Amino acid sequence: MVALKRILLDVLKPHNPNNLELAKAIAAIGADYRVCLAVDEMDEKTETIRIQIEAETVDFEAVQKAITAMGGALHSIDEVEVQGGFESE
């Protein structure tokens, strides 16, 4: 099994909801999620942000759904860290 440990996303989102609300929504997906969000660019209606998520296992699909539900659009996956494991037979 391979676990996604860390991911860095480039996201475009409207100003509302604010970044704290978005970070909290992502953090609520997993009990051990650590979310770091930084604004790269801002214009009249939107923000380009970087979101880094770390956990024992990050559920990428759930993160993507949370971003979309809050009006964001995933531009790119800029970094990933995965860890392979051994499955018992």
GICORCOR-V513558 format. One record per residue. RES is the residue in one letter. D_FIRST is the distance of its C-alpha to the first C-alpha in Angstrom with 2 decimals. Layout:
BEGIN
res:RES d_first:D_FIRST
res:RES d_first:D_FIRST
END
This chain:
BEGIN
res:M d_first:0.00
res:V d_first:3.79
res:A d_first:6.58
res:L d_first:10.06
res:K d_first:12.48
res:R d_first:15.71
res:I d_first:17.38
res:L d_first:21.07
res:L d_first:22.74
res:D d_first:26.28
res:V d_first:27.81
res:L d_first:31.32
res:K d_first:32.68
res:P d_first:36.12
res:H d_first:37.78
res:N d_first:37.42
res:P d_first:35.30
res:N d_first:35.46
res:N d_first:32.65
res:L d_first:32.51
res:E d_first:32.00
res:L d_first:29.18
res:A d_first:27.43
res:K d_first:27.91
res:A d_first:26.57
res:I d_first:23.30
res:A d_first:23.15
res:A d_first:23.78
res:I d_first:20.48
res:G d_first:18.68
res:A d_first:20.49
res:D d_first:19.20
res:Y d_first:19.53
res:R d_first:21.82
res:V d_first:23.57
res:C d_first:25.98
res:L d_first:28.17
res:A d_first:30.89
res:V d_first:33.54
res:D d_first:34.10
res:E d_first:36.88
res:M d_first:39.01
res:D d_first:41.61
res:E d_first:43.81
res:K d_first:41.23
res:T d_first:37.73
res:E d_first:35.55
res:T d_first:32.93
res:I d_first:30.42
res:R d_first:27.39
res:I d_first:24.74
res:Q d_first:22.24
res:I d_first:19.60
res:E d_first:17.65
res:A d_first:15.58
res:E d_first:12.82
res:T d_first:10.91
res:V d_first:13.25
res:D d_first:13.67
res:F d_first:15.16
res:E d_first:16.79
res:A d_first:18.50
res:V d_first:19.71
res:Q d_first:21.09
res:K d_first:22.85
res:A d_first:24.39
res:I d_first:25.73
res:T d_first:27.20
res:A d_first:28.68
res:M d_first:30.53
res:G d_first:32.01
res:G d_first:29.79
res:A d_first:28.52
res:L d_first:25.53
res:H d_first:27.06
res:S d_first:24.24
res:I d_first:20.99
res:D d_first:22.48
res:E d_first:19.77
res:V d_first:16.03
res:E d_first:14.03
res:V d_first:10.28
res:Q d_first:8.49
res:G d_first:5.95
res:G d_first:5.37
res:F d_first:6.63
res:E d_first:6.46
res:S d_first:10.13
res:E d_first:12.32
END
